[in-house]
Amino acid sequence: MTNAEKLTLKKHACHIRMGVIEGTHSAGCGHPGGSLSIADVLSYLYFKELNVDPAQPKMANRDRLVLSKGHAAPALYAALAERGFFPVEELKTLRKIGSRLQGHPNMNSVPGVDMSTGSLGQGISAACGMALGAKHAGSAVNVYAILGDYSTGSFESTNSVTDLAIDGNGFFQVRKTNSKEKYYTRAGDFYFNNDRELQNPEGYLLQGWKVNNEKKLTFNSGSTNLGTASSSESAYVGSGTPTDIVLDSWNILPQQTTNVTFTMGLTNDGTGDRTTSETSPMTALFDLWNGASEPPLADTAYATQSSIDVYDEGGATHTLTVYYDQVDTSKTDSNGNTLYSIEGLPAGYSMYESLVTVPPSEDRRSYGGQDYDPATNTWGTEPTSFYDDPVKGTNKNAGVLMSGVMIFDASGQLVNQTAYSYGATETPDANDQVSVDPSDKKSWQP
């Protein structure tokens, strides 16, 4: 094949991709991913390989193409239009009422379509039948079939939280509306209809196993333990037979956040130590924080930060923010005098201070209360609020939940971590609160 021929095929493939996007965008649904993936194949077949004639779409000695993965019909339609079987403008009618270009190809209405497909796997058998028939008839007809390999491609984010993807082998089980018939699909473009059912654009309802929420799920190395001696291979365990996935209500109450996970990219380029202390370099951020100030920590005081919304037991939302700042192992002044030096850290190791916080105004903790009477809901000695106490005002450490240090080896692996929280080791008497002052560093314990 010459370079000019290759360039021509690339141009046709580009036009096919444009047709896929134009059609699915106009329809507001469809399968653009699976369609775009075969644009190059269709370009080669229709403009290099296939013996077809748009003026005679039913000629007896034409080559046949069976699109077994019928949900990629937008690509087939775009290729047929590019080849001249019907006007390119017709691609905008994809999936519209009255259009012959529906979600799956129809050999009885679309010129150039040799086989109606849609049920996954049927196309290869039809193509084999066509080829055997041509062989027995002595016809020099070539038959081609395009199948999906069901392997996992690249994952991309969408603007819909109900778009799903399968990592590895497997299928989604769906049910035809008003029928007990079950089908299987790899396409995960689901959405909730007006009846709160999770369905796909073709109207098939997604099914799944109901998870027993009365048991607390404990994750262990990607599997789940339900309190038994062995753990299951699946992250969640369902019971019974698959049923339609239906929301009980449009309003789902938030559950209290019990754990969070952050993914951060911390560097060791020597510029990460934004806040330092000669006397306590590993608590420099903690010492600098001031819950009575706005903001409590200046933007220039830390190397990086990450935030996530969490929920308390009452369903209220709070922004949890973790600040990170590198801790240099030693510091010198402008005259070369050593300000501090951290001994015992192996060569190539690095340290970061971390500070876990919420906005001080959302800190509803208190301390120092004594002799609480549950019957009257009163205190013998009133507690002191972390934030905006009527007597003592706002505590310096209002909003701080935890402080600590992370140590990384030369390869960047976390090898040690400390965590200090308020009153962690205090043991107050019954009906008494922890009494130590949060502004005192000694009250923050491992």
N, C-alpha and C positions, 0 to 999 in steps of 0.2 A: 504494500500500500504506500502510495506516495505521500509526501508531506502535505500536498494540496488536498488530497482525499481525506487525510486525518483532520485537517483544519475544517473541511466541509462537514464532516461528521460531528465535530465538536460544536459547530454552529447549530446544527440540527438538534443536538442534545440540549443545548442552551435554550433553544426555542421550546422544546418539550418541557423543560423545567419551568419556563415562564408560563406555559399553558397549564401545568399542574397548579401552580400558585394562583393564577388568575381564576381557575375553575373552583378550587376549594375555598378561596377567599370569597368569591361570589356566593357560593353555597353556604358558607359559614360552618361547614363541617366536611368530613371526608378523611382521607388518610394520606396526607401529603408526604410523610416520611417514607412509607413503603413505596409510594409512587416515584418520588425523586430518586430513590435508590436504583431504579432500573432505566433511567433516562438514557444512559450511554448504551445499554444493551439494545433498547428499542431503536435508537438512532442507527446503530450498526445493522440491525436486522432490516429495517424498512428502507434504508438508503444505500445498502451495500449487498445484502444477502437475499432477501425475500423476492420471489417472483410474483408480484402482485400488480394489479392495474386498477387504479381508482375509478376508471371509466367502466370497468367490468368487475365489480367486487365479487361476483359469483362465478367467474370463469372456472371451468372444470379443472384445468391444469395449474391452478394457482397453488403456491405454497401456503401452508396453514400455520397459524400461530395460536396457541392456547395459553391464555393468561390464567394459570391455575390459581394464583393468589388474586382473586377477582376484586378484592378491596383496593387494589392498585389501579383500578379502572381509570382514574384521572390521567395517569401517564399513558395508558393505551389510547384514550381519546385524544390526548394532545399529539401523540405520534401519528394517529390516523389523520387528524386535521392538518398536521404539518406535511403529510404525504399527499394530501389533496382529496381525501375521501369525503370530507364535508368542510364547510367554512370554519375558519379558526374562531370567528365571533361566536359560534355556537357553544364553545367551551364555557361561556358565561352562564349557560342554562343548566349546568351540572346540578343534578338532584332537584331541579325545580319541577313543579307540577306541570305535566304536559310535555316535558322534555324527554327525548329518547336517550339522553345521557344520564342514566341513573347511577346509583351507588355501585352496582355490579354490571358488567357488560352483558348485553342481550343480543344474541345472534339474529334474532327475528326483527330487530328494529334498527340496529346500528350497522351501517355499511362498513365492511372490512373486518367485523368481528366473526370469527369462525366457531366460537363455542361460548355458550352462556355459562359463566362460572361464578363462584362465590363460596360454595362449601369447600373448605380447605381440604386439599388432597385429591379432589375428583379430577382435576385437570390432567394429571399424568396418565390416568387410565383412559381418558378420552383421546389424548394425543396418541397413545399406543394403538388404540382402535383405529384412528385415522390412518396411521402409518401402515398397519397391517392390511387395512382395506385397500390402500393405494398399491401395496406390494402385490396383493392377490389380483388386482385389476391390471397390473403391469403398467401403472402410471408413474412417471418420473416426478413424483411430488415429494417435496421435503416438508416435514412436520417438526415444529419447534414448540417447546413448552417452557414457560417461566414459572418457577415454583419459589415459595419462601423457604428458607432453610431453618427458620425458627431459632436461629442463634441470636444472642444478645448483641445488638449494635450499640452505638454510643447513646448515652442518656442525655437528654436536654430538658431544661426546665421550661415550664409553660406558665401561663397566667391563670391556670385552673388548678385548685387544690385536689380535685377529684380525678385528674389525669394520672393514670397508674402505669407502671412498667414492671415487667418480670425480669429479674436478674437470673439468667440461666434457663434451665428447662422448665416447661410447664405451660399451662393455659389458664385463662379465665373461663369459668363456667357461667353461661348465660341461659336464660329461659325466654322462649318466645311468649309474648303477651297473649293471654287468654288460651294458653296451651301448656301441656306438661312436657313438651319436647325440650330437651336440653341440647345445647351446642357449646362449642369450645372456640376460643379466639385468643390471639396474642395481642390484639389491639386493645389499648387501655383508655380510650377517649370516652370516659364516662361522665355523667352529670346527673344531678338530682332533678327529677320531674316534679310536677305539681303535687303528686301523691307521695312525695318524699322517698321515692324509689330511685335507686342508682341504675341508670340505663345508658345504653350507647346510642349513637345517632340513628341506628336502624330500629330502635325501639325495644331491643332485647334487654332483659333485666339481669343485672349482675347478681350472682348468688355466692354465699359463703357460709362457713360454719360459725355458729354462735359461740362466743368466748364467755366462759364463766367469770364474770367480774367480781364474784363474791370472794374469790381466792386471790391472794396477793401474788403477782407474778414476780419471780426473782430471776434476773438474767445472769447467765454464767457462760462466758466464752461463746456468745452468740446463740445459746440455747436457753430454754426456760425451765426452771425447776418449780414444781407446784407443791413442794413439801414432801415429795416421795424420794426414794433412794436414787432414782435415775432421772435424767433430764431428757427432754424430748429434742428431736432434731429441729423442730420448728420454733420460731420465736414466740408464737402464741399457740395455744392448744384449744381447739374447738371440739364440740361434741354433737352427736346426732347426725342428721343428713343436711346437706347444703340447702339453704332457704334464701328467698329474696332478701337483699339488703335494704332495709327500710328504716328511716329515722323515726323514732318515737315522737319527736317534736322538732320544730325548726330551731328552738332555743335550747341549746345544750349548756348546762351550767358548768363553768370551769372547775376543775379539780385542783386541789392544793398542790403546788409544785414541791416535789420531794427531792429531786436531783436535777442537775443541769450539766451539760457538756459544752465545753468551748474548744474550738480549734484555732490556735494562734500561731503566727509566724514570728518568732522572736529571733533577733539577730545578735551576733557577737562581733560587731564591727568596731567596737570601741567608742561609739557615739551614743550608747543607750543609757548611760548614767546621767539622768537629767537632774536628780535631786540627791544630794549627798550630805553626810553628817560626819564630822570628825570623831564624835563620841559614840555614835551608834549607827554606823553606815547601813546595817541591815534592817533598820526600822525608820529610815529617812522619810519615806512616804507617810507611814503611820504617824510620825511626829509632826509632819507638815499639815496633815488633814485638820480642818477646823469646821465642824458642823454648823457653827454660828455664822460662817462667812458664805457669801454667794459669788462665785462657786466655792465649794469647800476645798477644792484642789484646782490650781491653775492649769490651763492646757499645756503649759510649758514644763510642768513639774514631773511628767512621766514620759516613758518611751512610747507606749501604746496602751490601748484600752479596748474592751469589747463589752457590749451590752446585750441583754436579753430580757424580755418581759416574763415575769413569773407571777403566780397567783398565791394569795394567802388562803387560810381556811375559810374566809368569808367570801371568796370569789373576787376580791379586789385585785387590780393589776398593779404591779410594782416593777420599776426598771432596775434590774440587777446589773451593776457595772463592776468589772474587774479591771483594776489598773495594774500595769506592769512597769517596772523600772529596773534597769540593770544595776548591779552593785559591783563596782570596780574593786579588785582585790587590794589595791593600794592607791593612795593619793599623796601627792606632794604639792607644796606651795610654789610660788614663783621663784623662790630662792633655792628650791631643791630640797627643802626640809620635809621629812615624812610626816604627813598629817595622821595617817593611820595605815596599818597593814594587816590583812587577814591571813593568818598563818595556817598551814596544814592542807591547803587546797592543791590537789595535783595539777601539774602543768596542763594547760589546755582546757581546764574546767572553767565554767562561768556560772554566775549567780544572778538571779532576778528576785527582787522583792515583789510580792503581790498584795493587793489590797481589795477585798471584796466589800462592796458598798451598796446601799440604796440611798435615794434622796433623803437627807436628814429630816425633812418635814414629814416623811412617811414612816419614820422610826417611832413605833408606838411602845417601845420597851420602857420599863421603869425599874428602879432598884431601891433598896433600903426600907421597903414596907415591912411592918411587923404586926403580928397578932391579927391575921385576917380571920374574920368571922363569916363563914359561908352562909349562915342563916340570915344574917342582916346585910351581907355584902359590904361590910365596912372594915376599915383597918384601925388598929390601935395606934400605929404610927403610919402616917400617910406616905406612900411611895414618892420618889422623885422621878419625874419624867426625863428621858434622854433629851427630848426635844421640847423647847418652849415651856419649861416648867415655870409655874407662877411665882416660885420663890427664887430658884437658882438659874432660871433662864435655860438656854440650850447648852448641853454638854459638848465639849470639844469633840468628842468621838461619837456624837450622834450620827447615825447612818453607817458606821463601820460595823460589819458583821464578822470579818475575819482578816487577820494579817499573817503573813508568812513569807518564807523564802524557798525558792526552787533552785536546785543545783543540777547542772547539766554536765555530762562528760564531754570529751573532745569531739565525739561524733554527734553531739546534739541530743543524746538520750537523757531523759530525766532519771537521775539516780537517787535523789533525796528531796524531801519536801517537808516543811514544817507548817503548822497551822495553829494560830492562837486566836481564841475567841473569848468574849467577856465572861468571867466567872466560871470558866470551864471546870475547875477543880474545887470550887467552893461547895460546901455542904451546909446550907442554912437549916435551921430548925423547921419543923412542920409549921405551915402557915406563915412563914417568914420568907422574904426575898433575899437574894444576894445583896449584901450591904456595901461591898467595896465600891469606891468611886471609879466610874469608867474612864475618867481622865487620867487616872493613875496607871502607868504602864504595867505595874505589877498585877493589876486586876485582869490582865489579858493573859490567859494561861493555855497550855497545850492540851 
